[in-house]
Amino acid sequence: MSQRVHIRSFSRWGARAGVITTLALLAASSAAISPVMTGATAPASADCFEPSPLAGGARSNGQVRVDPHTERLAEVPTVQARLAAGSVRIPTYINVISAQQLSAKRQAKRERQAARQIRVLNRSYGGRSAADAAQSAFRFSLVETRFVVNAAWATMGYGSAAEAEAKAALRTGGAGTLNIYAADIGENLLGWATFPQQYSGSPTDDGVVLLTDSMPGGSAAPYNKGDTGTHEVGHWLGLYHTFQGGCAPQNDLVDDTPAEKSPGYGCPEGRDTCKADGLDPIDNFMDYSDDICMDRFSAGQTSRMASQWATFRSGG
């Protein structure tokens, strides 16, 4: 069974909830998985899936157990030098799944949203979203926006048979091709993603699932500027949450993201939950802040993504 990581969730109704809930995660064999870094108890394995902090859902603080062999392979210090900024172009397919045939007007709107999502990804990964944001090696090329009518797939839940069926039917390309599945996903979720190291064991499962209305211009405010896509693609490229492992020294395995005890919600500027140097990185794309507050990757994160790419995705 695949290891997936991260869940962002959302509710269209009500005010912000003050309690973080934990969603049930997929169980898997932990024979090759090391104990989780100090912090919250982790499942044996999980996808990256995002619950909302609004009433009816909460972004999960799902910590992920780390395979030490995977991490050793990923920490190759010379990889970033070999992957210059903007040097990797990722072919991307966006599958817009609906229960009924969309009208020509609505389909045109979804096409515009898909194109804007790609622009958001290129702005974010190109370091153009903040003056001091790091520029990564990655840029995204939209190969095709597909419109798929399937009532079961349109409301797919995390780890559901509908998700598996949709991916088996729609996924295109190899390890280096990004497949995004946009649907009215269930359980108040904003999206989820798979990690690079999972590809070899479960290639069909690879990709990113998004709530369609989290794409730019959708109705999922304050998560409708496209940064759920940025965040989930970060997991697809090998990043953990900034709050992974809490205040433990290793936390997210990136040296230049300050430790953070728990997810940041809203836009809590000046928040500082750990004794280590640095305020919580609430403006980082791998936290749980509102879209308008997330505007950067760190240099360490771009290096990690480059090494994960070289190790797990560059061959396909």
WOMO-V693454 format. One record per backbone hydrogen bond with DSSP energy under -0.5 kcal/mol. CO is the residue of the C=O (numbers start at 1). NH is the residue of the N-H. Records with the same first field share a line. If there is no record, write none. Layout:
CO = NH / NH
//
This chain:
2 = 4
3 = 195
5 = 48 / 49
6 = 193
7 = 50 / 51 / 60
8 = 51 / 190 / 191
15 = 55
21 = 23
26 = 45
30 = 33
43 = 65
47 = 5 / 49
48 = 6 / 7 / 193
49 = 7
50 = 8 / 190 / 191
53 = 17
54 = 57
63 = 43
66 = 34 / 68
67 = 71
68 = 72
69 = 73
70 = 74
71 = 75
74 = 76
75 = 77
76 = 79
78 = 82
79 = 82 / 83
82 = 84
84 = 87
87 = 89
88 = 90 / 139
89 = 91
90 = 141
91 = 178
92 = 143 / 144
93 = 95 / 180
94 = 96 / 146
95 = 97 / 182
96 = 148
98 = 150
103 = 107
104 = 108
105 = 109
106 = 110
107 = 111
108 = 112
109 = 113
110 = 114
111 = 115
112 = 116
113 = 117
114 = 118
115 = 119
116 = 120
117 = 121
118 = 122
119 = 123
120 = 124
121 = 125
122 = 126
123 = 128 / 129
124 = 127
125 = 136
130 = 133
136 = 86
137 = 88
139 = 90
140 = 142
141 = 92 / 143
144 = 94 / 146
146 = 96 / 148
148 = 98 / 150
150 = 154
151 = 155
152 = 155
153 = 156
154 = 184
156 = 186
157 = 160
160 = 164
161 = 165
162 = 166
163 = 167
164 = 168
165 = 169
166 = 170
167 = 171
174 = 177
177 = 179
178 = 93 / 180
179 = 208
180 = 95 / 182
181 = 183 / 210
182 = 97
183 = 185 / 212
186 = 189
188 = 10 / 52
190 = 211
191 = 8 / 50
192 = 209
193 = 5 / 48
195 = 198
196 = 199
198 = 201 / 202
202 = 205 / 206
203 = 206
207 = 194
208 = 181
209 = 192
210 = 183
211 = 214
212 = 215
213 = 220
214 = 226
215 = 218
219 = 221
220 = 223
222 = 291
224 = 217
226 = 230
227 = 231
228 = 232
229 = 233
230 = 234
231 = 235
232 = 236
233 = 237
234 = 239
235 = 238
241 = 244
243 = 246
245 = 248
246 = 260
250 = 253
254 = 257
256 = 258
266 = 290
267 = 269
268 = 271
271 = 280
280 = 282
281 = 284
283 = 295 / 296
284 = 287
286 = 242
290 = 293 / 294
291 = 294
293 = 295
296 = 285
297 = 134
298 = 302
299 = 303
300 = 304
301 = 305
302 = 306
303 = 307
304 = 308
305 = 309
306 = 310
307 = 311
308 = 312 / 313
309 = 313 / 314
313 = 316
316 = 174
//
